[in-house]
Amino acid sequence: MGLTTSEISSLWGTYMSDNMAICIIEFFLNNVKDEDARQSLQIALFQEINNLYR
């Protein structure tokens, strides 16, 4: 039995949301000047990438 349309839609939405979060965090990392903020963004990026590819 395959996935329903609703299940596929939910998976796709989660995937797109996670990818967008990674792109936004990378943008901020490229423009941040505060080292404390940079460290927090790097942690957030690591966590998002781990969530996406687990």
C-alpha positions in Angstrom: 0.0 0.0 0.0 1.4 3.4 -1.0 1.3 6.7 0.6 -1.8 8.8 0.5 -1.9 12.2 -1.1 -2.2 13.8 2.4 0.9 11.9 3.6 3.0 12.9 0.5 1.9 16.5 1.0 2.9 16.5 4.6 6.3 15.0 3.8 6.9 17.5 1.0 5.9 20.4 3.1 8.3 19.4 5.9 11.1 18.9 3.4 10.6 22.3 1.9 10.3 24.0 5.3 13.6 22.4 6.4 15.4 23.4 3.2 14.1 27.0 3.5 15.4 27.2 7.1 18.8 26.0 6.0 18.9 28.7 3.3 17.9 31.4 5.7 20.4 30.4 8.4 23.2 30.3 5.7 22.2 33.8 4.6 22.4 35.1 8.1 25.8 33.3 8.7 27.2 35.1 5.6 26.1 38.5 7.0 26.4 38.3 10.8 29.1 40.3 12.5 28.4 39.3 16.2 30.4 36.2 17.1 28.0 35.1 19.7 25.2 35.2 17.1 27.4 33.4 14.6 28.0 30.5 17.0 24.2 30.2 17.7 23.5 30.2 13.9 26.2 27.5 13.3 24.5 25.3 15.9 21.1 25.9 14.4 22.5 25.1 10.9 24.1 21.9 12.2 20.8 20.8 13.8 18.7 21.6 10.7 21.0 19.6 8.5 20.9 16.7 10.8 17.1 16.9 10.9 16.9 17.0 7.1 19.2 14.0 6.5 18.4 11.6 9.3 
